[in-house]
């Protein structure tokens, strides 16, 4: 798939690693590890604000390699969804695991985020509906 790869967040003490890849006007963030209180949630926040500062507000987040996400991680994702939508963009999710689906459902976020199983379909959704 065309696009440039940029490692955007890798803090040695963090349990979350984020790789960034640009695909046309969409930024794909591949998250690996854990999104936890005062760790991964803060790394994710910094990453999203960095993207906004660079004018990148069409964001697809791949969660296939996230091994654990706690309620603070889910909360941060919801907060950043609002931030990005306020800037005219959207955050969409691809490859959310079963536990993630349960957390998103309990938090009522499965209706806030568009969630996809397939990256190509998720990317195409930005062409059809560029904003949240």
C-alpha positions in Angstrom: 0.0 0.0 0.0 1.5 3.4 -0.9 2.4 5.8 1.8 5.2 6.9 4.0 5.9 5.4 7.3 6.8 7.6 10.3 7.3 6.4 13.8 5.4 9.1 15.7 5.4 7.9 19.3 7.8 5.5 20.9 8.6 6.5 24.5 10.9 3.9 25.9 9.0 3.7 29.2 5.6 3.6 27.5 3.7 0.4 26.9 2.2 1.9 23.7 4.0 2.3 20.4 2.4 4.2 17.5 3.5 4.0 13.8 2.1 6.6 11.4 1.6 6.1 7.7 0.1 8.6 5.3 -2.3 7.1 2.7 -3.5 9.9 0.4 -5.1 12.4 2.8 -5.7 9.9 5.6 -3.3 9.2 8.4 -3.2 5.5 9.5 -2.0 5.1 13.1 -0.9 1.5 13.9 -1.0 1.1 17.7 0.9 -1.7 19.4 0.9 -2.5 23.1 -1.3 -1.2 25.9 -3.4 1.9 26.3 -3.4 2.5 30.0 -4.0 5.3 32.5 -1.1 7.9 32.6 0.8 6.0 29.9 -0.7 4.9 26.6 -3.6 7.3 26.9 -1.2 10.3 27.1 0.9 9.0 24.2 -2.2 8.7 22.1 -3.3 12.3 23.1 0.1 13.7 22.1 0.0 11.9 18.8 -3.4 13.2 17.9 -2.5 16.8 18.9 0.7 16.5 16.8 -1.4 15.4 13.8 -3.9 18.3 14.3 -1.0 20.7 14.5 0.2 19.4 11.1 -3.4 19.8 9.6 -4.0 16.0 9.5 -7.6 15.4 10.7 -8.6 12.3 8.8 -7.3 9.6 11.1 -7.7 5.8 11.0 -6.6 3.9 14.1 -5.6 0.3 13.7 -6.0 -1.5 17.0 -5.2 -5.1 16.0 -1.9 -5.1 17.9 -3.3 -3.5 21.1 -3.1 -6.1 23.7 -4.9 -4.2 26.4 -7.0 -1.0 26.7 -8.4 0.2 30.0 -11.3 2.6 30.6 -8.9 5.7 30.6 -7.7 4.6 27.1 -11.2 4.4 25.8 -12.0 7.7 27.5 -9.0 9.4 25.8 -10.0 8.0 22.4 -13.5 9.5 22.9 -12.1 12.9 24.0 -9.8 13.0 21.0 -12.6 12.0 18.7 -14.4 15.2 19.8 -11.2 17.3 19.4 -10.7 16.0 15.8 -14.3 16.5 14.9 -14.2 20.0 16.2 -11.4 20.6 13.7 -13.5 19.2 10.8 -12.0 15.7 10.7 -12.8 12.2 12.1 -11.1 9.3 13.8 -12.2 5.9 12.6 -11.2 2.5 14.1 -10.1 -0.6 12.2 -9.4 -4.1 13.6 -10.8 -3.7 17.1 -10.5 -6.9 19.1 -13.3 -8.6 21.0 -12.4 -7.0 24.3 -12.2 -3.6 22.7 -15.6 -4.1 21.2 -17.0 -4.9 24.6 -15.4 -1.8 26.2 -16.6 0.4 23.3 -20.1 -1.0 23.7 -20.2 -0.6 27.5 -19.0 3.0 27.1 -21.6 3.6 24.3 -18.7 4.5 21.9 -19.6 1.9 19.2 -22.1 4.5 18.0 -19.7 7.4 18.1 -16.9 5.8 16.2 -17.1 4.1 12.8 -15.5 0.7 13.3 -14.2 -1.4 10.4 -12.7 -4.9 10.1 -11.0 -4.1 6.8 -8.4 -1.3 6.2 -9.2 -0.8 2.6 -12.9 -0.3 3.3 -12.1 2.0 6.2 -9.9 4.1 4.0 -12.5 4.3 1.3 -15.0 5.5 3.9 -13.1 8.8 4.1 -13.7 9.4 0.4 -17.4 8.8 0.8 -17.8 10.6 4.2 -14.8 12.8 4.9 -16.1 14.2 8.1 -17.6 12.6 11.2 
